[in-house]
Amino acid sequence: MLVGRVTGNVVSTNKVDTLRGAKLLIVQPVVLETLEMKDDYVVCVDDVGAGEGDLVFCAYGSSARQSDTSKKVASDYTIYGIVDSINMRGTRTYDKAKEAEACSWQK
């Protein structure tokens, strides 16, 4: 699994039939301890209604095609969830409820 921040979307008019109607989002992976964004991007099929700014977790490879809605989709990355909180080593490193007034992902 990969955890990352949704930073944008992709619009494609011409694509394979299995991607027709799919919402494509750009996800930038993060370092879990600091939530610092890595210098990398992936395009993911959105399976959960995520939006720009959301912290999400994604499956990749053959695992990206294991949900009922993604099993016939031509994708190597699928967003499977929107993160509410992350606790590591007894410390909460992320809390979505507190992010509205402290969102720093755009810096």
A tleap script that builds the chain and sets N, CA, C and O, in Angstrom:
source leaprc.protein.ff14SB
mol = sequence {
  NMET LEU VAL GLY ARG VAL THR GLY ASN VAL
  VAL SER THR ASN LYS VAL ASP THR LEU ARG
  GLY ALA LYS LEU LEU ILE VAL GLN PRO VAL
  VAL LEU GLU THR LEU GLU MET LYS ASP ASP
  TYR VAL VAL CYS VAL ASP ASP VAL GLY ALA
  GLY GLU GLY ASP LEU VAL PHE CYS ALA TYR
  GLY SER SER ALA ARG GLN SER ASP THR SER
  LYS LYS VAL ALA SER ASP TYR THR ILE TYR
  GLY ILE VAL ASP SER ILE ASN MET ARG GLY
  THR ARG THR TYR ASP LYS ALA LYS GLU ALA
  GLU ALA CYS SER TRP GLN CLYS
}
set mol.1.N position { 0.842 -1.188 0.000 }
set mol.1.CA position { 0.000 0.000 0.000 }
set mol.1.C position { 0.883 1.246 0.000 }
set mol.1.O position { 2.010 1.244 0.495 }
set mol.2.N position { 0.337 2.279 -0.560 }
set mol.2.CA position { 1.016 3.561 -0.652 }
set mol.2.C position { 0.103 4.607 -0.021 }
set mol.2.O position { -1.105 4.590 -0.258 }
set mol.3.N position { 0.659 5.517 0.777 }
set mol.3.CA position { -0.100 6.627 1.334 }
set mol.3.C position { 0.386 7.898 0.655 }
set mol.3.O position { 1.589 8.130 0.540 }
set mol.4.N position { -0.558 8.720 0.205 }
set mol.4.CA position { -0.170 9.937 -0.485 }
set mol.4.C position { -1.268 10.990 -0.431 }
set mol.4.O position { -2.378 10.742 0.040 }
set mol.5.N position { -0.927 12.156 -0.922 }
set mol.5.CA position { -1.829 13.308 -0.928 }
set mol.5.C position { -2.336 13.513 -2.349 }
set mol.5.O position { -1.546 13.510 -3.293 }
set mol.6.N position { -3.641 13.691 -2.511 }
set mol.6.CA position { -4.212 13.982 -3.828 }
set mol.6.C position { -3.854 15.423 -4.169 }
set mol.6.O position { -4.203 16.348 -3.436 }
set mol.7.N position { -3.154 15.606 -5.286 }
set mol.7.CA position { -2.686 16.935 -5.659 }
set mol.7.C position { -3.305 17.457 -6.950 }
set mol.7.O position { -3.056 18.598 -7.338 }
set mol.8.N position { -4.107 16.637 -7.614 }
set mol.8.CA position { -4.731 17.089 -8.850 }
set mol.8.C position { -5.504 15.975 -9.516 }
set mol.8.O position { -5.692 14.902 -8.943 }
set mol.9.N position { -5.950 16.238 -10.727 }
set mol.9.CA position { -6.691 15.220 -11.473 }
set mol.9.C position { -6.219 15.176 -12.913 }
set mol.9.O position { -5.532 16.080 -13.388 }
set mol.10.N position { -6.596 14.118 -13.592 }
set mol.10.CA position { -6.229 13.919 -14.991 }
set mol.10.C position { -7.514 13.764 -15.792 }
set mol.10.O position { -8.410 13.012 -15.409 }
set mol.11.N position { -7.597 14.481 -16.906 }
set mol.11.CA position { -8.728 14.345 -17.815 }
set mol.11.C position { -8.202 13.737 -19.101 }
set mol.11.O position { -7.220 14.216 -19.669 }
set mol.12.N position { -8.860 12.678 -19.559 }
set mol.12.CA position { -8.447 11.999 -20.782 }
set mol.12.C position { -9.681 11.651 -21.592 }
set mol.12.O position { -10.538 10.892 -21.140 }
set mol.13.N position { -9.768 12.208 -22.792 }
set mol.13.CA position { -10.907 11.927 -23.658 }
set mol.13.C position { -10.753 10.571 -24.332 }
set mol.13.O position { -11.703 9.791 -24.398 }
set mol.14.N position { -9.564 10.297 -24.827 }
set mol.14.CA position { -9.307 9.037 -25.516 }
set mol.14.C position { -8.627 8.068 -24.561 }
set mol.14.O position { -7.519 8.328 -24.091 }
set mol.15.N position { -9.286 6.951 -24.272 }
set mol.15.CA position { -8.737 5.949 -23.354 }
set mol.15.C position { -9.395 4.606 -23.621 }
set mol.15.O position { -10.384 4.527 -24.349 }
set mol.16.N position { -8.852 3.563 -23.039 }
set mol.16.CA position { -9.425 2.230 -23.207 }
set mol.16.C position { -10.818 2.196 -22.582 }
set mol.16.O position { -11.114 2.957 -21.661 }
set mol.17.N position { -11.651 1.322 -23.080 }
set mol.17.CA position { -13.037 1.247 -22.616 }
set mol.17.C position { -13.152 1.010 -21.119 }
set mol.17.O position { -14.077 1.525 -20.492 }
set mol.18.N position { -12.239 0.244 -20.527 }
set mol.18.CA position { -12.353 -0.063 -19.094 }
set mol.18.C position { -12.102 1.160 -18.212 }
set mol.18.O position { -12.423 1.134 -17.024 }
set mol.19.N position { -11.537 2.224 -18.772 }
set mol.19.CA position { -11.321 3.449 -17.996 }
set mol.19.C position { -12.395 4.503 -18.239 }
set mol.19.O position { -12.362 5.566 -17.618 }
set mol.20.N position { -13.333 4.232 -19.118 }
set mol.20.CA position { -14.405 5.198 -19.376 }
set mol.20.C position { -15.232 5.388 -18.101 }
set mol.20.O position { -15.692 4.422 -17.492 }
set mol.21.N position { -15.407 6.639 -17.718 }
set mol.21.CA position { -16.162 6.956 -16.513 }
set mol.21.C position { -15.345 6.923 -15.238 }
set mol.21.O position { -15.850 7.287 -14.176 }
set mol.22.N position { -14.090 6.493 -15.315 }
set mol.22.CA position { -13.239 6.437 -14.127 }
set mol.22.C position { -12.707 7.829 -13.791 }
set mol.22.O position { -12.335 8.592 -14.683 }
set mol.23.N position { -12.675 8.149 -12.514 }
set mol.23.CA position { -12.096 9.406 -12.038 }
set mol.23.C position { -10.611 9.149 -11.803 }
set mol.23.O position { -10.254 8.251 -11.040 }
set mol.24.N position { -9.744 9.923 -12.448 }
set mol.24.CA position { -8.294 9.752 -12.349 }
set mol.24.C position { -7.702 10.891 -11.530 }
set mol.24.O position { -7.885 12.062 -11.864 }
set mol.25.N position { -6.998 10.548 -10.466 }
set mol.25.CA position { -6.409 11.544 -9.575 }
set mol.25.C position { -4.899 11.396 -9.510 }
set mol.25.O position { -4.368 10.288 -9.586 }
set mol.26.N position { -4.210 12.528 -9.367 }
set mol.26.CA position { -2.757 12.530 -9.186 }
set mol.26.C position { -2.492 12.450 -7.687 }
set mol.26.O position { -2.992 13.265 -6.912 }
set mol.27.N position { -1.703 11.462 -7.292 }
set mol.27.CA position { -1.369 11.260 -5.885 }
set mol.27.C position { 0.139 11.378 -5.721 }
set mol.27.O position { 0.906 10.751 -6.452 }
set mol.28.N position { 0.554 12.186 -4.756 }
set mol.28.CA position { 1.965 12.353 -4.436 }
set mol.28.C position { 2.240 11.606 -3.137 }
set mol.28.O position { 1.706 11.984 -2.094 }
set mol.29.N position { 3.064 10.546 -3.170 }
set mol.29.CA position { 3.356 9.777 -1.964 }
set mol.29.C position { 3.951 10.650 -0.861 }
set mol.29.O position { 4.598 11.660 -1.138 }
set mol.30.N position { 3.724 10.249 0.400 }
set mol.30.CA position { 4.245 10.984 1.555 }
set mol.30.C position { 5.065 10.059 2.446 }
set mol.30.O position { 4.903 8.839 2.416 }
set mol.31.N position { 5.952 10.663 3.243 }
set mol.31.CA position { 6.683 9.961 4.295 }
set mol.31.C position { 5.739 9.898 5.495 }
set mol.31.O position { 5.289 10.940 5.971 }
set mol.32.N position { 5.432 8.713 5.987 }
set mol.32.CA position { 4.421 8.577 7.039 }
set mol.32.C position { 4.765 9.306 8.332 }
set mol.32.O position { 3.877 9.868 8.972 }
set mol.33.N position { 6.030 9.308 8.727 }
set mol.33.CA position { 6.410 9.930 9.998 }
set mol.33.C position { 6.219 11.440 9.997 }
set mol.33.O position { 5.857 12.024 11.018 }
set mol.34.N position { 6.461 12.071 8.851 }
set mol.34.CA position { 6.444 13.535 8.787 }
set mol.34.C position { 5.358 14.098 7.871 }
set mol.34.O position { 5.070 15.295 7.908 }
set mol.35.N position { 4.764 13.246 7.061 }
set mol.35.CA position { 3.817 13.625 6.014 }
set mol.35.C position { 4.446 14.519 4.949 }
set mol.35.O position { 3.741 15.158 4.168 }
set mol.36.N position { 5.778 14.559 4.926 }
set mol.36.CA position { 6.485 15.291 3.876 }
set mol.36.C position { 6.240 14.588 2.548 }
set mol.36.O position { 6.322 13.364 2.446 }
set mol.37.N position { 5.936 15.392 1.536 }
set mol.37.CA position { 5.633 14.825 0.230 }
set mol.37.C position { 6.914 14.448 -0.496 }
set mol.37.O position { 7.868 15.222 -0.554 }
set mol.38.N position { 6.913 13.233 -1.052 }
set mol.38.CA position { 8.065 12.747 -1.810 }
set mol.38.C position { 8.060 13.374 -3.202 }
set mol.38.O position { 7.037 13.879 -3.666 }
set mol.39.N position { 9.193 13.335 -3.844 }
set mol.39.CA position { 9.332 13.908 -5.180 }
set mol.39.C position { 8.937 12.863 -6.223 }
set mol.39.O position { 9.765 12.417 -7.018 }
set mol.40.N position { 7.647 12.476 -6.208 }
set mol.40.CA position { 7.154 11.433 -7.090 }
set mol.40.C position { 5.645 11.619 -7.237 }
set mol.40.O position { 5.011 12.221 -6.371 }
set mol.41.N position { 5.079 11.119 -8.300 }
set mol.41.CA position { 3.640 11.217 -8.540 }
set mol.41.C position { 3.155 9.937 -9.184 }
set mol.41.O position { 3.895 9.293 -9.926 }
set mol.42.N position { 1.907 9.560 -8.904 }
set mol.42.CA position { 1.262 8.449 -9.595 }
set mol.42.C position { -0.158 8.883 -9.955 }
set mol.42.O position { -0.754 9.721 -9.277 }
set mol.43.N position { -0.682 8.310 -11.014 }
set mol.43.CA position { -2.072 8.546 -11.395 }
set mol.43.C position { -2.869 7.336 -10.921 }
set mol.43.O position { -2.531 6.194 -11.235 }
set mol.44.N position { -3.938 7.601 -10.158 }
set mol.44.CA position { -4.735 6.539 -9.557 }
set mol.44.C position { -6.184 6.623 -10.014 }
set mol.44.O position { -6.719 7.708 -10.241 }
set mol.45.N position { -6.804 5.465 -10.144 }
set mol.45.CA position { -8.243 5.411 -10.324 }
set mol.45.C position { -8.853 5.596 -8.933 }
set mol.45.O position { -8.461 4.918 -7.982 }
set mol.46.N position { -9.806 6.510 -8.821 }
set mol.46.CA position { -10.439 6.791 -7.531 }
set mol.46.C position { -11.630 5.868 -7.335 }
set mol.46.O position { -12.574 5.887 -8.125 }
set mol.47.N position { -11.586 5.054 -6.274 }
set mol.47.CA position { -12.638 4.094 -5.985 }
set mol.47.C position { -13.510 4.528 -4.803 }
set mol.47.O position { -14.453 3.828 -4.433 }
set mol.48.N position { -13.182 5.715 -4.200 }
set mol.48.CA position { -13.867 6.089 -2.949 }
set mol.48.C position { -14.387 7.521 -2.903 }
set mol.48.O position { -14.945 7.920 -1.880 }
set mol.49.N position { -14.231 8.300 -3.947 }
set mol.49.CA position { -14.717 9.677 -3.935 }
set mol.49.C position { -13.765 10.649 -3.275 }
set mol.49.O position { -14.202 11.613 -2.647 }
set mol.50.N position { -12.472 10.413 -3.406 }
set mol.50.CA position { -11.464 11.322 -2.844 }
set mol.50.C position { -11.425 12.616 -3.639 }
set mol.50.O position { -11.914 12.690 -4.767 }
set mol.51.N position { -10.834 13.633 -3.027 }
set mol.51.CA position { -10.704 14.915 -3.705 }
set mol.51.C position { -9.355 15.540 -3.430 }
set mol.51.O position { -8.575 15.038 -2.620 }
set mol.52.N position { -9.089 16.629 -4.103 }
set mol.52.CA position { -7.815 17.317 -3.960 }
set mol.52.C position { -7.579 17.698 -2.498 }
set mol.52.O position { -8.455 18.254 -1.837 }
set mol.53.N position { -6.382 17.388 -2.012 }
set mol.53.CA position { -6.012 17.671 -0.633 }
set mol.53.C position { -6.171 16.489 0.296 }
set mol.53.O position { -5.568 16.472 1.369 }
set mol.54.N position { -6.968 15.496 -0.083 }
set mol.54.CA position { -7.172 14.335 0.792 }
set mol.54.C position { -5.904 13.492 0.901 }
set mol.54.O position { -5.151 13.340 -0.060 }
set mol.55.N position { -5.694 12.951 2.092 }
set mol.55.CA position { -4.649 11.953 2.311 }
set mol.55.C position { -5.317 10.600 2.079 }
set mol.55.O position { -6.326 10.288 2.710 }
set mol.56.N position { -4.759 9.804 1.180 }
set mol.56.CA position { -5.392 8.553 0.768 }
set mol.56.C position { -4.408 7.393 0.843 }
set mol.56.O position { -3.193 7.586 0.889 }
set mol.57.N position { -4.968 6.173 0.852 }
set mol.57.CA position { -4.102 5.012 0.674 }
set mol.57.C position { -4.501 4.295 -0.599 }
set mol.57.O position { -5.679 4.187 -0.940 }
set mol.58.N position { -3.480 3.806 -1.291 }
set mol.58.CA position { -3.665 3.226 -2.609 }
set mol.58.C position { -3.049 1.832 -2.653 }
set mol.58.O position { -2.029 1.559 -2.020 }
set mol.59.N position { -3.688 0.974 -3.406 }
set mol.59.CA position { -3.104 -0.322 -3.722 }
set mol.59.C position { -2.488 -0.208 -5.109 }
set mol.59.O position { -2.941 0.587 -5.933 }
set mol.60.N position { -1.455 -1.005 -5.365 }
set mol.60.CA position { -0.844 -0.941 -6.687 }
set mol.60.C position { -0.497 -2.335 -7.182 }
set mol.60.O position { -0.497 -3.309 -6.429 }
set mol.61.N position { -0.202 -2.396 -8.465 }
set mol.61.CA position { 0.035 -3.694 -9.093 }
set mol.61.C position { -1.275 -4.456 -9.231 }
set mol.61.O position { -2.334 -3.853 -9.413 }
set mol.62.N position { -1.204 -5.781 -9.145 }
set mol.62.CA position { -2.415 -6.587 -9.299 }
set mol.62.C position { -3.408 -6.328 -8.166 }
set mol.62.O position { -4.606 -6.544 -8.353 }
set mol.63.N position { -2.952 -5.876 -7.007 }
set mol.63.CA position { -3.846 -5.559 -5.895 }
set mol.63.C position { -4.753 -4.376 -6.213 }
set mol.63.O position { -5.807 -4.229 -5.596 }
set mol.64.N position { -4.365 -3.537 -7.158 }
set mol.64.CA position { -5.179 -2.380 -7.534 }
set mol.64.C position { -6.453 -2.802 -8.244 }
set mol.64.O position { -7.359 -1.992 -8.434 }
set mol.65.N position { -6.525 -4.060 -8.633 }
set mol.65.CA position { -7.688 -4.540 -9.370 }
set mol.65.C position { -8.460 -5.598 -8.584 }
set mol.65.O position { -8.972 -6.555 -9.165 }
set mol.66.N position { -8.543 -5.427 -7.266 }
set mol.66.CA position { -9.188 -6.438 -6.443 }
set mol.66.C position { -10.551 -6.055 -5.891 }
set mol.66.O position { -11.238 -6.914 -5.338 }
set mol.67.N position { -10.970 -4.806 -6.017 }
set mol.67.CA position { -12.298 -4.432 -5.518 }
set mol.67.C position { -13.351 -4.735 -6.590 }
set mol.67.O position { -13.024 -4.971 -7.753 }
set mol.68.N position { -14.603 -4.722 -6.176 }
set mol.68.CA position { -15.687 -4.997 -7.123 }
set mol.68.C position { -15.702 -4.008 -8.282 }
set mol.68.O position { -16.009 -4.377 -9.415 }
set mol.69.N position { -15.371 -2.748 -7.996 }
set mol.69.CA position { -15.421 -1.741 -9.059 }
set mol.69.C position { -14.141 -1.649 -9.875 }
set mol.69.O position { -14.155 -1.091 -10.972 }
set mol.70.N position { -13.034 -2.183 -9.368 }
set mol.70.CA position { -11.767 -2.032 -10.095 }
set mol.70.C position { -11.264 -3.313 -10.745 }
set mol.70.O position { -10.242 -3.285 -11.430 }
set mol.71.N position { -11.948 -4.428 -10.552 }
set mol.71.CA position { -11.394 -5.692 -11.040 }
set mol.71.C position { -11.281 -5.781 -12.559 }
set mol.71.O position { -10.502 -6.584 -13.073 }
set mol.72.N position { -12.046 -4.968 -13.282 }
set mol.72.CA position { -11.950 -4.990 -14.743 }
set mol.72.C position { -11.378 -3.696 -15.297 }
set mol.72.O position { -11.517 -3.419 -16.488 }
set mol.73.N position { -10.733 -2.897 -14.445 }
set mol.73.CA position { -10.190 -1.605 -14.853 }
set mol.73.C position { -8.698 -1.742 -15.161 }
set mol.73.O position { -7.961 -2.390 -14.418 }
set mol.74.N position { -8.267 -1.136 -16.248 }
set mol.74.CA position { -6.862 -1.163 -16.644 }
set mol.74.C position { -6.105 -0.124 -15.831 }
set mol.74.O position { -5.921 1.006 -16.283 }
set mol.75.N position { -5.662 -0.502 -14.623 }
set mol.75.CA position { -4.963 0.446 -13.754 }
set mol.75.C position { -3.939 -0.271 -12.892 }
set mol.75.O position { -4.160 -1.403 -12.461 }
set mol.76.N position { -2.822 0.391 -12.643 }
set mol.76.CA position { -1.827 -0.133 -11.714 }
set mol.76.C position { -1.960 0.484 -10.333 }
set mol.76.O position { -1.348 -0.011 -9.386 }
set mol.77.N position { -2.745 1.556 -10.186 }
set mol.77.CA position { -2.947 2.228 -8.894 }
set mol.77.C position { -4.430 2.536 -8.709 }
set mol.77.O position { -5.071 3.095 -9.598 }
set mol.78.N position { -4.967 2.168 -7.553 }
set mol.78.CA position { -6.354 2.470 -7.218 }
set mol.78.C position { -6.421 3.011 -5.798 }
set mol.78.O position { -5.828 2.438 -4.884 }
set mol.79.N position { -7.140 4.111 -5.609 }
set mol.79.CA position { -7.355 4.663 -4.272 }
set mol.79.C position { -8.434 3.825 -3.604 }
set mol.79.O position { -9.549 3.711 -4.113 }
set mol.80.N position { -8.088 3.229 -2.439 }
set mol.80.CA position { -9.007 2.357 -1.716 }
set mol.80.C position { -9.548 2.995 -0.453 }
set mol.80.O position { -10.481 2.458 0.143 }
set mol.81.N position { -8.995 4.127 -0.019 }
set mol.81.CA position { -9.515 4.742 1.192 }
set mol.81.C position { -8.978 6.143 1.409 }
set mol.81.O position { -7.902 6.498 0.928 }
set mol.82.N position { -9.759 6.942 2.154 }
set mol.82.CA position { -9.350 8.272 2.587 }
set mol.82.C position { -8.949 8.151 4.047 }
set mol.82.O position { -9.714 7.629 4.858 }
set mol.83.N position { -7.766 8.623 4.387 }
set mol.83.CA position { -7.215 8.451 5.736 }
set mol.83.C position { -7.871 9.430 6.712 }
set mol.83.O position { -7.953 10.628 6.441 }
set mol.84.N position { -8.337 8.909 7.850 }
set mol.84.CA position { -8.881 9.743 8.927 }
set mol.84.C position { -7.801 10.086 9.946 }
set mol.84.O position { -7.736 11.216 10.429 }
set mol.85.N position { -6.953 9.112 10.272 }
set mol.85.CA position { -5.872 9.372 11.229 }
set mol.85.C position { -4.778 8.337 11.043 }
set mol.85.O position { -5.008 7.252 10.509 }
set mol.86.N position { -3.574 8.698 11.498 }
set mol.86.CA position { -2.432 7.782 11.504 }
set mol.86.C position { -1.805 7.846 12.893 }
set mol.86.O position { -1.489 8.927 13.390 }
set mol.87.N position { -1.630 6.696 13.509 }
set mol.87.CA position { -0.934 6.585 14.790 }
set mol.87.C position { 0.294 5.723 14.573 }
set mol.87.O position { 0.191 4.602 14.073 }
set mol.88.N position { 1.463 6.243 14.949 }
set mol.88.CA position { 2.710 5.492 14.806 }
set mol.88.C position { 3.495 5.560 16.107 }
set mol.88.O position { 3.735 6.633 16.661 }
set mol.89.N position { 3.885 4.385 16.576 }
set mol.89.CA position { 4.699 4.289 17.799 }
set mol.89.C position { 4.071 5.065 18.957 }
set mol.89.O position { 4.771 5.741 19.710 }
set mol.90.N position { 2.746 4.964 19.095 }
set mol.90.CA position { 2.048 5.614 20.190 }
set mol.90.C position { 1.780 7.098 20.021 }
set mol.90.O position { 1.306 7.752 20.949 }
set mol.91.N position { 2.075 7.632 18.859 }
set mol.91.CA position { 1.871 9.061 18.616 }
set mol.91.C position { 0.989 9.252 17.391 }
set mol.91.O position { 1.183 8.597 16.367 }
set mol.92.N position { 0.030 10.143 17.501 }
set mol.92.CA position { -0.813 10.460 16.342 }
set mol.92.C position { -0.024 11.409 15.441 }
set mol.92.O position { 0.302 12.532 15.828 }
set mol.93.N position { 0.277 10.933 14.230 }
set mol.93.CA position { 1.040 11.742 13.280 }
set mol.93.C position { 0.146 12.472 12.293 }
set mol.93.O position { 0.592 13.397 11.614 }
set mol.94.N position { -1.132 12.054 12.209 }
set mol.94.CA position { -2.068 12.716 11.291 }
set mol.94.C position { -3.472 12.585 11.850 }
set mol.94.O position { -3.866 11.530 12.347 }
set mol.95.N position { -4.220 13.677 11.760 }
set mol.95.CA position { -5.621 13.694 12.177 }
set mol.95.C position { -6.388 14.575 11.200 }
set mol.95.O position { -6.237 15.797 11.212 }
set mol.96.N position { -7.208 13.962 10.357 }
set mol.96.CA position { -7.948 14.712 9.333 }
set mol.96.C position { -8.854 15.769 9.961 }
set mol.96.O position { -9.047 16.839 9.384 }
set mol.97.N position { -9.404 15.484 11.124 }
set mol.97.CA position { -10.317 16.427 11.779 }
set mol.97.C position { -9.634 17.747 12.106 }
set mol.97.O position { -10.297 18.782 12.182 }
set mol.98.N position { -8.327 17.728 12.301 }
set mol.98.CA position { -7.589 18.945 12.628 }
set mol.98.C position { -7.016 19.626 11.392 }
set mol.98.O position { -6.436 20.706 11.500 }
set mol.99.N position { -7.164 19.026 10.240 }
set mol.99.CA position { -6.511 19.526 9.035 }
set mol.99.C position { -7.182 20.757 8.444 }
set mol.99.O position { -6.510 21.534 7.768 }
set mol.100.N position { -8.453 20.967 8.663 }
set mol.100.CA position { -9.164 22.093 8.043 }
set mol.100.C position { -8.508 23.416 8.367 }
set mol.100.O position { -8.426 24.281 7.495 }
set mol.101.N position { -8.037 23.608 9.591 }
set mol.101.CA position { -7.395 24.866 9.932 }
set mol.101.C position { -5.866 24.804 9.860 }
set mol.101.O position { -5.189 25.815 10.049 }
set mol.102.N position { -5.333 23.623 9.587 }
set mol.102.CA position { -3.873 23.505 9.584 }
set mol.102.C position { -3.374 22.770 8.350 }
set mol.102.O position { -2.378 22.050 8.429 }
set mol.103.N position { -4.036 22.932 7.222 }
set mol.103.CA position { -3.635 22.250 6.011 }
set mol.103.C position { -2.378 22.895 5.434 }
set mol.103.O position { -2.393 24.057 5.028 }
set mol.104.N position { -1.290 22.124 5.404 }
set mol.104.CA position { -0.022 22.678 4.922 }
set mol.104.C position { 0.436 22.015 3.627 }
set mol.104.O position { 1.558 22.258 3.184 }
set mol.105.N position { -0.393 21.193 3.015 }
set mol.105.CA position { 0.066 20.442 1.857 }
set mol.105.C position { 0.294 21.334 0.642 }
set mol.105.O position { 0.998 20.926 -0.282 }
set mol.106.N position { -0.275 22.535 0.609 }
set mol.106.CA position { -0.103 23.388 -0.557 }
set mol.106.C position { 1.184 24.209 -0.520 }
set mol.106.O position { 1.524 24.861 -1.507 }
set mol.107.N position { 1.893 24.188 0.587 }
set mol.107.CA position { 3.127 24.998 0.711 }
set mol.107.C position { 4.226 24.464 -0.151 }
set mol.107.O position { 5.323 25.022 -0.168 }
savepdb mol mol.pdb
quit
